[in-house]
Amino acid sequence: MDLEVRHLRVLCAIADTGSISRAAASLGMSQPAMAAQLRRIERQFGGPLFERGREGATPTPLGRWLLLRSRALLPAFDELERDARRHTRAEPASIRVGCAPTRLAIYVAKTLRRLLPGADISLRTEETMDVLPGLLASQRIELATLDDYPGHELVPPAGVVYEVVAVEPIFVGLAEDHPLAAADEVELGDLAHEDWAQPAVLESGARDHFLGACTGHGFEPRVAYGVNLEIALDLISEGRCVGLFQAAAPARERVAVRPLRGSPLRFRHVLGWTEQGPFAGQAHDLVQAVTKTYWSEAVRAPAYSSWIKRHGAFKAYIA
């Protein structure tokens, strides 16, 4: 087998995501195909390039050596491909968008097509945003919607720009007949004895921020359900648990979404893009358009609209 650029991309994807399955998803491959590709590359180099274990895929010394050289080579190949497209103008700009599971993805999708009508745009969401900075840094995507939390602020990798769109409080969702649902705002400490539902996969910043806020209010939360949003909504509406919701999320049937008093939980909506990518020239316009869309949608969410009238919008994280 002759070594090709795509093989180097496979190795970098596995290293960036820490998992063969996640790397396969990021490159649009199946997990078996990715594993077979890695075996062929390892045969080419005469030894294992990754150790596979419970913690994921970790580069071996041989793997680290090859990754160091791959990361030095790939930017040159990417620049060559971009320059060739610019000179031939045979292909429209290609913009790959990776999205964290927040409503910012919806706002970006609404505005991209209008700003770049001739572009070839593809968009996919990830269960968490942990893999997105690495995909931006390796230029496997050109744009990403991200989120971060107090004490866990994102720092852009080299060649990547981040800009904050908005800071949003996190609300709690309860069954509409829950005793606390009648309150305008709920004290986090009053939820100490509740079961909680959270996504099965949750990035460390979100998890640590939630646990820290609960600890600050005198309790350790019992996360009894690690489920997706659809199942969580059913469980919450039946009174089995409570859960966290984006303030700008739409109203949910049989679920009362209420602010937390003092806003102990909050996060930032962040846009990230590659400095040298085809999107860079439109980034400022997109940030403005997405920000405008965000606030127009925010006032449509009853609980968030009322909260903004009482407290005003967050401008930054509050210590």
N, C-alpha and C positions, 0 to 999 in steps of 0.2 A: 504493500500500500504506500503510495506517495503522500507525503504530508501536504495538506492544503490549508488555506486560510480558515476555512470553516471548521477544521479540526481545532485550531487555536481558539476559535470562538467557543467551541464546546467546552474546552478546559477552563476558560475564564468564566463561563456561565456557571459551571459546577462550583468553582471556587467562590464566586460572588454570592451565590444563593445558598451554598452549604448543603446542597441536596441534589441528587440526580433527577428526582421527580420535578422539583421546582425549576431546575435548569432546563429540563425538557419543555416545561410549560412556557418559560420565557422565550425559548427559541422556536416555539410552535411545533415541537416534535413529541412523539409518544415516549413514555418512560422506557419501554423495551428497546426502542430504536436508539435512544440516548445511551443506554447501558451497553448495547452492542457496539456503538460507535466508540465508546470509551475503551472497551476491551481491545478493539482493533488498534487504537492509538497506543495503548499500553504494550501490545505485542510489538509495535513498531519501535518503541523505545526500550524494550527489554525488561520491563518491570512495572509494578503498580505505581500509579500516579496519585491515587487517593486511598486513604484508609476509610472504610465504611463502618460506621457504628451507630449507636443510639443517638449520638449528638450530630449525626449527619456525615457528610463527606469532608475529610480533612486531608490536605495535600501531604504526601510523603516528601522526603528530601528531594527525590528525583522530580516529583511534581512541582515543588517550589522552584526548583531550578528552571524547569520548563515554563512555568507561569511567569517568572520574571522576564524571560526573553519574549514570551508571547505578548505580554502587556507593552513591551517596548516596540514590537513590530506592528501590532494591530492599528494604532492610530495612523501610521503611515499608509497602510492599505486603505483605511477608511477615507483619509484625505484624498488619496488617488481616485477612489470611486466617486467622491463628491465633485472633484475637479472635472472628471470625465463627463459627468452628467451636466455640469454647468456649461462645458464647452460644446457639447453636442445638442443640449436642450431637447434631447429626444424623449426624456421622461419628465413628468410633472414632479414637483417637490413631494417627497414622501415623508410623512410625519406620523411616527408611531407614538401613541399616548398610553402611558401606564397610570392606573388610577387606584388610589387607596379607597376603601369602602366607605366614602362619605358622599354627601350630596354635591360636593364641588365637582365631581365627575359629570353630573348632569348639566351643571352650568357651563362647563368647558365644552361639552358636546353641542350645546345649543349655540355657542358663539364661534367655534372654530370654522364651521362650514361657511358662515357669512364672511369671516375675515379672509379666508383662503379658499375661494370657490374652486380654484383649479387644482388644489392639492389632493394627493392620494392619502387619505387619513384613515388610520386604523386605531381602534381604542379597545382596551381590555382592562378589567378590574382584577385586583389581587385580593386574597383573603386578608392580608395585612400589607402595610406599606414597607415592610422591612427590606424587601428585595429591590425596591424602586431606586434608591440612591445608587446602588451598584450598576443597575441597568443604564441609568443616565451617565455615570462615569465612564462606562465602557461603550457608550454611544449605541447601545442596542435599542434605546428609545430616545426620542427627541424632546418629549414633554411629559411631565408627571404631575398629578395632584397628590399632595402629601398632607400629613398632619403631624403636629408635635405638641408636647405638653410641658408645663412649667418644670424646670429642672432637667428636661430632656430635649432642649432645643436642638433642631437640626443644624448641622454645619455643612455647607455645600462642598462636594468633592471638587478637586481641581477641574476646571473647564466647565463647571456647572454653576448656574445662577439660581438663587431662591428668592422669592418675594412673597411676603405675607399678604393675603387677601382680606382676612378678617379674623378676629378672635371671638370665639363663640362659647357661651356658658353651656354646661352639660346639665340637662334636666333629668328628672326621674319619672318613670312610667309606672302607674299603679292601676289596679282594677278600678273602674269607675265608681264602684260601691265601697271602695276602701275608705276607712274612717279619715285618713289624711287627704283624700282626694278633694275634700271640701275646702281645704286651705288654699290661699293664694300662693304661698310658698311653704315648702316642707323643710323642716330641720333634719339635716343628715343623721344626727344622733338618734332621732326618733325611728330610724329604720334599722337600728342595731339588731333587732330580733327577726328581721325578715330574711327569707331566702332570696338569692339574687340569680338572675340569668345574665350571662355574658356570652359573646362569641366564643366558639371552641378554640379559635386561634386568635390571640390578642398580643399585639406588640408590647415589648417591655415598658416603653414609656407610658402607655395608657394604663397598663396593669399597675405599675408602681405609683402613678399619680392617684389612682383610685384607692389603692391600699393605704397610701400615706394620708389621704383625706379622711378615710374611715378611722384610722388609728388616731388622728388628731381629734376626732370626735368621740374617742373612748371605746371603740369596738373594732373587732376583726370581722369582716364580712364573710358570710357563708355563701360561697358561690356553688349553689346546688345544681345548676343547669348550665352546661356548656353547649349552646345550641345556636342555630341561625335565627335571623330576625323573625321569620314567619312562625317558627315554633315558639319563640319567646313571646310573641304577641298573644298567641293562644294561652300560654301558661299564665301570663300576666293578667289577661282579661278574666281568667278563671279564679284569680286571687291566690295562685300558688306561689308567686314570687313577685319581685319588682325588678326593674332594669333601668339602665341608663339610655338616654335618648339625646340626639342632637336637638338643640333648641329650635332649629329651623326645619325640623322634620314635619311633614304634614300630620294633621289630626288622624288618630287611629280609632277605629270602632271599638267601643267598650273599654278603652284604655285612656286614663286621664294622665296627661303629661304636665308635670308641675315643676316650677323652678325650685332649686335648693337655696335656702336662705343663706345669704352671704356669698353665694357662688363659689363654693369650695372646689368645684371641678370646672375646668375650662380647657379648651384646646385651640390651636391656630390652624386655619386653612392656609396651605402654602402651595404655590406653583413653582415648579422647577423646570429648567430647560437647559439644553446644551448651548454653550456660547457660540460654537462654530456651526451649529446645525442650521437647516433651512428655515427653521421657525424663528431664529433669533431676532430678525428684523421686525417681526410682528409681535414680539413678546409684550412690549409696553401696551400696545392696543388691546391685547388679550387680557392682560391684568386689569385694565380699566373696565373692559366690557364684562368680565366675570365678576368683578367687584360690584358693578352696578346691578347685575342680575342677582347676585347674592342678596343685596339689601332689599331689592324689590320682592324677592321671594320671602325674606325674613318677616316682613310685615304682614304676610298672608298667614303665618303660623300664629294662631290666637295667643297661645301662652307666651311665645317669644315677643310678639308685638306688645303685649301688656307689660312684659318685663322691661323692654326697651323704654317704654313711656315712663316707667318708674325709676329706672336706673341709668338710662343712656347706654350707648354702645360701648363695648370695650375697645380701647385704642391699642392696648398692649397687655401683656401679662401683668397681673397685679400681685405684688408680694404679700 
